[in-house]
């Protein structure tokens, strides 16, 4: 009997052990919704959103917003909150209010390009010059720019701000004419560095015009909007819907300031007008493999191509980019997203294809995090995520062998999205845009950086140019040129920073500005005091010719700084400063920009006179020291002004 019973018990024990083992594995690695999470229903989502959105709008001074949730090929929920027009008390209506999607419409541009690819009208990997007729992109770096580069923000263009918008529709430039005049310089080879580019995406839209012979907006309406029943949607203002356009607001100085609706010259990159409900149809199409109401808007093959990784700086970094979409993960599942912002409007799109869920939110406010908070709260409530227990424990105590010779990586790195060649880059110095990240080395030969919580993170090199944190699951990647010089730092799959030499860092440049300004102030005050004393004593002017020249140079510099500062902080509309002189430089800046030339001329004259006096042996020893110091300050000032594109008319 025992011989018969033992195998049976043994078999039962194996089943029990297996069941326990599978339960443990499932508990450790499951990324599904927890039992305590409520089911997503139309009733409870409205109650939930009402409870958080209204409070957030009050806290963050948001006049109005609209939200849409699509699920299982239909609009699951949509609602407007607050006002689309404060003055006239117009409610934010998800079916009626037209709002600017801002940069979210870059996904629309990418979709239209994929429609062209489906029709074999474009090869995304061909040189775009093959399709351009109105102008050509100059050869550089020995690599052509492709449409794939444009759709992944990797053409290597510099950024551009000045004159990109018009106050009225009649003043807006045709897309091709605008691009021909304002296409930025190429600053890195294509396909290597992610640099977010509005003009790059606008150029992608212009390819549609060059290939089809149709205006981009018209092509998008005929081939995308109308098939998606997006009848009110457009990239330009339609007269019959003009009164339905939102009014945008920026909360400043304790009140809501209206930002007048303007017209973006690179309009495909950010000016699409739509309603919450109409844009929901676009989300449904993308979640449904290109199908909408029985119509195949885009073949599923090309939808999948858009939603797959098309660019990442390194596979071990977080985040990637498809065609138009940023790609991340939530619960181990793909999350597609894109955000948009312009003074008076903020938008955010997130799609979860494996959950067949999409969320879109738009608000007519600014300087607010409401969009991201609301979308995060929805997912946290209805699809809560408990990360699987990692097999790796941080911080690492047993470290693999790593290269401690990491000096070449140490330094400052600046986010790449700013205008390198326009006067608008002065915004970096003024703290209006861009930030810098410092990488240093500890005594153990590890690279160090601060995380988002300002806590120091230690990193070791695990592959050439790739560093892994020993304190958390995080990697960074460096880029080097053909000479082995470090040029860029990538902190995640689509974030890039450029190596910034010490003398060009913001803090160093501000120090230079402070020192030269103090010197010029002292010289100017000294000259003023001497003049007052001379008048009081009724004595002759005993200033040397060299000092008089130094005084004139100092005064010119100080007047220029004063006028520039007044123009930036008093004369200019603070709302317009947010987008960097969108309507071009005011006329008086052309006058201001003559002053650096006067300063340079006075510096050259000072140098000539100095050497003339040296030759004639008429300069006293003390004067030599003063004159040499003054020349050093003047040349430093010229270098400083050139660094910030303040010499000439770089706008």
C-alpha positions in Angstrom: 0.0 0.0 0.0 2.7 2.4 0.9 4.3 2.0 -2.5 1.1 2.9 -4.2 0.3 5.9 -1.9 3.6 7.6 -2.0 3.7 8.4 -5.7 0.2 9.9 -5.4 1.1 12.1 -2.4 4.4 13.1 -4.1 2.4 14.1 -7.2 0.0 16.2 -5.2 3.0 17.8 -3.4 4.5 18.7 -6.8 1.2 20.3 -7.9 1.0 22.3 -4.6 4.6 23.4 -4.9 4.1 24.4 -8.5 1.0 26.4 -7.7 2.8 28.2 -4.9 5.7 28.9 -7.1 3.5 30.3 -9.9 1.6 32.4 -7.4 4.9 33.9 -6.1 6.1 34.6 -9.6 2.8 36.1 -10.6 2.8 38.3 -7.4 6.3 39.5 -8.0 6.1 40.2 -11.7 2.4 40.9 -12.4 1.8 44.4 -13.7 -2.0 44.2 -13.9 -4.6 46.2 -12.1 -4.8 45.5 -8.4 -8.0 44.1 -6.9 -8.7 47.3 -5.0 -8.8 49.4 -8.2 -12.3 50.5 -9.2 -13.6 49.6 -12.7 -13.6 52.5 -15.1 -17.2 53.5 -15.7 -18.7 56.7 -17.2 -20.3 57.5 -13.8 -17.4 57.1 -11.6 -14.9 58.7 -14.0 -17.0 61.9 -14.1 -17.3 62.0 -10.3 -13.6 61.4 -9.9 -12.6 64.0 -12.5 -15.0 66.6 -11.1 -13.4 66.2 -7.7 -9.8 66.9 -8.9 -10.0 69.1 -12.0 -12.1 71.9 -10.3 -9.7 72.1 -7.4 -6.6 72.1 -9.6 -8.1 74.8 -11.8 -8.5 77.0 -8.8 -5.1 76.2 -7.4 -3.2 76.7 -10.7 -5.3 79.6 -12.0 -6.6 77.8 -15.1 -9.7 79.4 -16.7 -10.9 76.4 -18.5 -10.1 72.9 -19.8 -11.6 70.0 -21.7 -10.8 66.3 -21.4 -11.7 63.3 -23.6 -11.2 59.6 -22.8 -11.5 57.1 -25.7 -11.8 53.4 -25.0 -12.7 50.4 -27.2 -13.1 52.4 -30.4 -15.5 55.1 -29.1 -15.5 58.2 -27.0 -15.9 56.9 -23.4 -16.1 60.3 -21.7 -15.6 63.9 -22.6 -16.4 67.1 -20.7 -15.5 70.7 -20.5 -14.7 72.7 -17.3 -14.6 76.4 -16.7 -14.5 79.0 -19.4 -13.1 79.2 -22.9 -13.7 82.9 -22.8 -13.6 84.6 -19.4 -14.9 88.0 -20.6 -18.1 86.6 -22.2 -18.4 83.6 -19.8 -18.4 81.1 -22.6 -18.1 77.6 -21.2 -15.4 75.2 -22.4 -17.5 72.9 -24.7 -15.9 69.6 -25.8 -18.0 69.6 -28.9 -17.8 73.3 -29.8 -14.8 75.0 -28.4 -12.0 75.2 -30.9 -8.5 75.3 -29.4 -5.0 75.2 -30.7 -3.5 71.8 -30.1 0.0 73.3 -30.1 2.7 70.7 -30.7 0.4 67.7 -30.3 -0.5 68.3 -34.0 3.0 67.1 -34.9 1.6 63.6 -34.6 -1.0 64.7 -37.2 1.8 65.8 -39.6 3.5 62.5 -39.1 0.3 60.6 -39.9 -0.2 62.5 -43.2 3.4 61.7 -44.2 2.7 58.0 -43.5 -0.3 58.3 -45.8 2.0 59.5 -48.5 4.3 56.5 -47.8 1.4 54.1 -48.1 0.7 55.5 -51.5 4.4 55.1 -52.5 4.8 58.9 -52.9 7.7 59.2 -50.5 10.6 57.2 -49.2 11.2 58.3 -45.6 14.9 57.4 -45.9 15.6 59.4 -49.1 17.3 62.8 -49.1 14.5 65.3 -48.8 16.2 67.4 -51.5 14.8 64.8 -53.9 11.3 66.2 -53.2 12.1 69.9 -52.6 11.6 72.2 -55.6 11.3 75.6 -54.1 14.6 75.4 -52.3 17.3 72.9 -51.4 19.0 72.2 -48.0 22.7 72.8 -48.2 25.1 69.9 -48.0 26.8 69.5 -44.6 28.4 66.7 -42.6 28.4 64.5 -45.6 24.9 63.2 -44.7 21.6 64.2 -46.2 18.5 64.9 -44.1 15.7 62.5 -44.6 11.9 62.6 -43.8 12.6 60.0 -41.1 15.0 62.5 -39.5 12.3 65.2 -39.6 9.7 63.0 -38.0 12.0 62.0 -35.2 13.5 65.4 -34.5 17.0 64.4 -35.6 17.7 66.6 -38.7 20.3 68.4 -36.6 18.7 71.9 -37.1 19.4 74.8 -34.7 16.4 76.2 -33.0 14.6 79.3 -34.2 12.3 81.8 -32.4 12.4 85.3 -33.9 9.7 86.2 -36.4 8.1 82.8 -36.4 4.6 84.3 -35.9 2.3 87.0 -37.3 -0.2 89.1 -35.5 -2.8 88.7 -38.2 -3.6 86.0 -40.8 -3.0 88.3 -43.7 0.5 88.9 -42.5 1.4 85.2 -42.3 3.9 84.0 -44.8 3.2 81.0 -47.1 4.9 77.9 -45.6 7.4 77.3 -48.4 8.4 81.0 -48.5 8.9 81.1 -44.7 11.0 77.9 -44.7 13.2 79.2 -47.5 13.9 82.4 -45.6 14.2 81.0 -42.1 15.4 77.4 -42.2 18.0 77.2 -39.4 21.6 76.2 -39.7 22.5 72.5 -39.4 24.5 72.2 -36.2 25.0 68.4 -35.9 24.9 65.5 -38.4 21.4 64.1 -39.0 20.2 61.0 -37.2 22.6 61.3 -34.3 21.2 63.8 -31.8 17.6 64.5 -30.8 17.0 68.2 -31.0 13.3 69.1 -30.9 12.5 71.1 -34.0 9.4 72.9 -34.9 10.8 73.9 -38.3 11.9 70.4 -39.0 8.3 69.2 -38.6 7.1 72.1 -40.7 9.5 71.1 -43.4 8.0 67.6 -43.2 4.6 69.1 -43.8 6.0 71.2 -46.7 7.1 67.9 -48.4 3.4 67.1 -48.7 3.0 70.3 -50.7 5.9 69.7 -52.9 4.9 66.1 -53.6 1.2 66.5 -54.1 1.0 70.1 -55.3 -1.6 70.8 -52.7 -1.6 73.2 -49.8 -0.7 71.1 -46.7 -3.8 72.1 -44.8 -6.1 71.3 -47.7 -4.4 67.9 -48.2 -4.8 67.1 -44.4 -8.5 68.1 -44.5 -9.3 66.0 -47.5 -7.3 62.9 -46.6 -7.4 62.9 -42.8 -9.9 65.3 -41.1 -13.0 64.6 -43.3 -12.6 60.8 -43.3 -12.3 61.1 -39.5 -15.5 63.2 -39.3 -13.3 66.1 -38.0 -15.4 68.6 -39.9 -14.5 71.7 -37.8 -10.8 70.9 -37.6 -8.2 72.9 -39.6 -4.8 74.4 -39.5 -6.1 77.9 -40.3 -9.1 79.8 -39.0 -12.4 79.1 -40.7 -14.7 82.2 -40.7 -17.8 80.2 -39.8 -16.1 78.9 -36.6 -14.2 82.0 -35.7 -16.4 82.8 -32.7 -15.8 79.3 -31.3 -12.1 79.8 -30.9 -10.8 79.7 -27.3 -9.2 82.7 -25.7 -5.8 81.9 -24.1 -4.7 83.3 -20.8 -1.4 83.7 -18.9 -1.7 84.3 -15.1 0.7 87.1 -14.3 0.8 89.7 -11.5 -2.3 88.3 -9.8 -4.6 88.4 -12.8 -5.4 86.6 -16.0 -3.8 88.2 -19.1 -5.3 87.3 -22.4 -2.7 86.3 -25.1 -4.3 87.4 -28.4 -4.7 84.6 -30.9 -1.9 84.9 -33.5 -0.8 83.0 -36.5 2.3 80.7 -36.6 4.2 80.9 -39.9 5.4 77.3 -39.4 1.8 76.5 -38.7 1.8 72.6 -39.3 4.0 72.4 -36.2 1.5 73.9 -33.8 -1.5 75.7 -35.1 -4.1 72.9 -35.7 -7.5 73.9 -34.4 -9.9 71.2 -33.3 -12.4 70.3 -30.6 -12.0 67.8 -27.8 -14.5 65.4 -29.4 -13.1 65.7 -32.9 -9.6 65.0 -31.8 -10.9 62.0 -30.0 -11.6 60.5 -33.5 -7.9 60.8 -34.3 -7.1 59.0 -31.1 -9.6 56.2 -31.9 -8.1 55.7 -35.3 -4.6 55.3 -33.9 -5.7 52.9 -31.2 -7.7 50.9 -33.8 -4.8 50.2 -36.1 -5.8 53.0 -38.5 -9.5 52.0 -38.7 -12.3 54.5 -38.0 -16.0 53.8 -38.5 -15.2 51.0 -41.0 -12.8 53.2 -43.0 -9.1 52.4 -43.1 -7.6 55.8 -42.8 -4.0 54.4 -42.6 -2.9 50.8 -43.1 -2.1 49.1 -39.9 1.4 48.4 -41.1 2.1 52.1 -41.2 0.3 52.8 -37.9 2.6 50.2 -36.2 5.6 51.8 -37.9 4.7 55.2 -36.4 4.2 53.7 -33.0 7.4 51.7 -32.9 10.8 52.9 -31.9 12.4 54.9 -34.8 15.1 56.7 -32.7 16.8 56.3 -29.4 20.2 57.4 -28.2 20.9 54.0 -26.7 18.6 51.0 -26.1 19.3 51.0 -22.3 18.0 54.6 -21.9 14.4 55.4 -21.0 12.1 56.8 -23.6 12.3 56.7 -27.4 10.7 58.3 -30.4 8.5 56.9 -33.1 7.2 59.0 -36.0 5.7 61.9 -34.2 5.1 60.0 -30.9 7.3 59.8 -27.8 7.3 56.2 -26.6 7.5 55.2 -22.9 6.1 52.4 -20.8 3.4 52.2 -18.2 2.8 48.9 -16.4 5.2 47.3 -18.8 3.0 48.4 -21.7 3.6 50.9 -24.4 2.6 54.5 -23.8 2.5 56.9 -26.7 2.5 60.6 -25.9 3.0 64.2 -27.1 2.5 67.5 -25.3 2.0 71.0 -26.6 2.4 74.5 -25.2 2.0 78.1 -26.3 1.2 81.1 -24.3 -2.5 80.6 -23.4 -2.8 76.9 -24.2 -1.4 73.6 -22.9 -2.3 70.2 -24.3 -1.3 66.6 -23.6 -2.0 63.4 -25.5 -1.4 59.9 -24.2 -2.3 56.6 -25.9 -2.1 53.1 -24.3 -2.6 50.8 -27.4 -2.5 47.6 -25.3 -5.2 48.9 -23.0 -7.1 50.4 -26.0 -7.2 53.6 -24.1 -6.5 57.2 -25.0 -6.7 60.4 -23.0 -6.4 64.0 -24.3 -6.7 67.2 -22.3 -6.4 70.8 -23.2 -6.5 74.0 -21.1 -6.4 77.7 -21.9 -4.0 78.5 -19.2 -0.2 78.5 -18.8 2.5 77.7 -16.2 0.4 74.9 -15.0 1.0 71.1 -14.5 -2.8 70.4 -14.4 -2.7 68.3 -17.6 0.0 65.8 -16.4 -1.5 65.6 -12.9 -4.9 64.7 -14.2 -3.7 62.1 -16.6 -1.4 60.6 -14.0 -4.3 60.5 -11.5 -6.6 58.7 -14.0 -4.0 55.9 -14.5 -3.1 55.7 -10.8 -6.7 55.2 -9.8 -8.0 52.9 -12.5 -4.8 51.2 -13.6 -2.6 51.3 -10.5 0.9 50.0 -11.0 3.0 48.1 -8.6 6.5 47.7 -10.0 7.8 44.1 -10.1 10.3 43.3 -7.4 13.6 43.9 -8.9 16.2 41.1 -8.8 18.8 43.9 -8.5 19.2 45.6 -5.1 20.3 49.3 -5.0 22.7 50.7 -4.2 25.0 48.1 -5.6 27.4 46.8 -3.0 29.4 44.4 -5.2 30.6 46.5 -8.1 32.0 45.1 -11.3 35.4 46.3 -12.5 35.0 49.7 -14.0 37.2 52.3 -15.7 38.1 55.0 -13.2 39.7 57.2 -15.9 36.6 59.3 -16.6 38.0 62.8 -16.5 37.0 63.5 -20.1 33.4 63.2 -19.2 33.5 65.7 -16.4 32.1 69.1 -17.1 28.9 71.2 -17.8 26.3 70.2 -20.3 23.5 72.4 -21.6 20.1 71.3 -23.0 20.4 71.6 -26.8 17.0 73.3 -27.5 17.9 76.9 -27.8 18.9 79.3 -30.6 22.7 79.1 -31.1 22.8 81.7 -33.8 20.2 84.3 -32.9 20.2 87.1 -30.4 17.4 85.2 -28.7 20.0 83.0 -27.0 20.4 85.9 -24.5 17.4 84.2 -22.9 19.9 81.6 -21.5 21.9 84.3 -19.8 18.7 85.9 -18.4 17.4 82.6 -17.1 14.4 82.6 -19.4 15.2 79.4 -21.1 17.5 76.4 -21.0 19.3 74.8 -18.1 22.7 73.2 -17.5 23.7 70.0 -15.8 27.0 69.4 -14.0 28.8 66.1 -14.2 31.7 65.6 -11.7 33.9 62.8 -10.4 34.2 61.4 -6.9 37.3 60.0 -5.2 36.4 56.5 -6.3 36.5 57.4 -10.0 32.7 57.4 -10.4 30.8 60.0 -12.3 28.4 62.0 -10.2 25.2 63.9 -11.1 22.1 65.1 -9.3 18.8 63.4 -9.9 15.4 65.2 -10.1 15.2 65.2 -6.3 18.6 66.9 -6.1 20.2 63.8 -4.7 23.7 62.8 -5.9 23.7 59.8 -8.1 26.9 57.6 -8.7 27.6 56.1 -12.1 30.1 53.7 -13.5 31.0 52.9 -17.1 29.5 49.6 -18.2 30.0 50.0 -21.9 32.1 52.5 -23.9 30.4 55.9 -23.3 27.5 54.3 -21.4 27.2 54.8 -17.6 25.0 52.9 -15.2 23.9 54.3 -11.8 24.8 52.1 -8.8 22.1 53.9 -6.8 19.1 53.2 -9.0 18.0 51.9 -12.4 19.3 54.7 -14.5 21.7 55.1 -17.4 23.3 58.0 -19.3 25.1 57.9 -22.6 27.8 60.2 -24.0 28.6 61.1 -27.6 32.1 61.7 -28.9 33.3 63.1 -32.2 35.9 61.6 -34.6 38.7 63.0 -32.5 37.4 61.4 -29.3 36.1 64.6 -27.8 32.9 64.4 -25.8 30.3 66.5 -27.5 26.9 65.5 -26.0 25.3 63.8 -23.0 22.0 61.9 -23.3 20.1 61.5 -20.1 17.3 59.4 -21.5 16.3 58.2 -24.9 15.2 61.6 -26.3 16.9 64.2 -24.1 20.2 65.6 -25.3 22.6 68.1 -23.7 25.7 69.6 -25.4 29.1 69.8 -23.8 29.7 73.4 -22.6 33.3 74.6 -22.0 33.7 76.3 -18.6 34.1 79.8 -20.1 30.8 79.5 -21.9 28.8 78.2 -18.9 26.0 80.5 -17.7 27.6 81.2 -14.3 31.0 82.0 -15.9 29.4 84.3 -18.4 27.4 86.1 -15.8 30.6 86.6 -13.8 32.2 88.1 -16.9 29.3 90.4 -17.4 29.4 91.6 -13.8 33.1 92.3 -13.8 33.2 94.2 -17.1 30.1 96.2 -16.1 31.7 97.1 -12.7 34.9 98.3 -14.5 32.9 100.4 -16.9 30.7 101.9 -14.1 33.8 102.8 -12.1 35.5 104.5 -15.1 32.3 106.4 -16.0 31.8 107.5 -12.4 35.4 108.5 -12.1 35.1 110.6 -15.2 31.9 112.2 -13.9 33.4 113.0 -10.5 36.4 114.5 -12.2 34.2 116.7 -14.3 32.2 117.9 -11.3 35.3 118.7 -9.4 36.8 120.5 -12.4 33.6 122.6 -12.7 33.5 123.4 -9.0 37.2 124.5 -9.0 36.7 126.1 -12.4 39.9 124.5 -13.5 40.9 123.2 -16.9 40.1 119.7 -18.1 43.1 117.6 -17.1 41.9 114.3 -18.3 44.3 112.5 -20.6 43.1 111.7 -24.2 43.3 108.0 -23.4 41.1 108.4 -20.3 38.6 110.4 -22.3 38.4 107.6 -24.9 38.0 105.0 -22.1 35.2 107.1 -20.6 33.4 107.3 -24.0 33.7 103.5 -24.5 32.4 102.9 -21.0 29.4 105.2 -21.5 28.5 103.6 -24.8 28.6 100.2 -23.2 26.5 101.3 -20.2 23.9 103.0 -22.3 23.6 99.9 -24.5 23.1 97.7 -21.5 20.6 100.1 -20.0 18.6 100.5 -23.2 18.6 96.7 -23.9 17.5 96.0 -20.4 14.7 98.6 -20.5 13.5 97.2 -23.9 13.5 93.6 -22.5 11.7 94.4 -19.3 9.6 97.5 -19.9 8.9 98.1 -23.5 8.3 94.5 -24.6 5.1 92.7 -23.8 6.0 90.1 -21.1 3.7 87.6 -22.8 5.6 87.9 -26.1 8.9 87.3 -24.3 7.7 83.8 -23.5 8.0 82.8 -27.2 11.1 84.9 -28.0 10.2 87.9 -30.1 7.6 85.9 -32.2 6.8 88.9 -34.4 10.3 89.9 -35.2 12.5 92.4 -33.4 11.0 95.9 -32.7 12.5 98.7 -34.8 14.4 100.2 -31.9 16.6 97.1 -31.5 18.1 97.9 -34.9 19.2 101.2 -33.4 20.5 99.5 -30.2 22.6 97.1 -32.3 24.6 100.0 -33.8 26.1 100.6 -30.4 28.3 97.5 -30.2 29.9 98.6 -33.5 30.6 102.0 -32.0 32.1 100.3 -29.0 34.3 98.1 -31.2 35.4 101.2 -33.2 36.3 103.1 -29.9 38.3 100.0 -28.8 40.3 99.9 -32.0 40.9 103.6 -31.7 42.1 103.1 -28.1 44.5 100.4 -29.1 45.9 102.6 -32.0 46.4 105.6 -29.7 48.0 103.4 -27.0 50.7 102.0 -29.3 51.2 105.5 -30.7 51.9 106.8 -27.2 54.1 103.9 -26.4 56.1 104.6 -29.6 56.4 108.3 -28.6 57.2 107.4 -25.0 54.6 109.7 -23.7 52.7 107.2 -21.5 53.4 107.1 -17.8 54.0 103.7 -16.1 50.7 103.9 -14.2 48.9 104.8 -17.4 50.4 101.7 -19.1 48.9 99.5 -16.5 45.5 101.2 -16.7 45.5 101.1 -20.5 46.5 97.5 -20.8 43.8 96.5 -18.2 41.2 98.6 -20.1 42.1 96.9 -23.4 41.7 93.5 -21.8 38.3 94.5 -20.5 37.2 95.8 -23.9 38.3 92.7 -25.8 36.6 90.5 -23.1 33.5 92.6 -23.6 33.6 92.1 -27.4 34.1 88.4 -26.9 31.1 88.3 -24.5 28.8 90.2 -26.9 29.8 88.0 -29.7 29.1 84.9 -27.6 25.5 86.1 -27.1 25.0 87.2 -30.8 24.9 90.8 -29.7 27.2 92.0 -32.5 25.4 92.7 -35.7 21.7 92.1 -36.5 21.4 88.4 -35.7 17.6 88.3 -35.8 
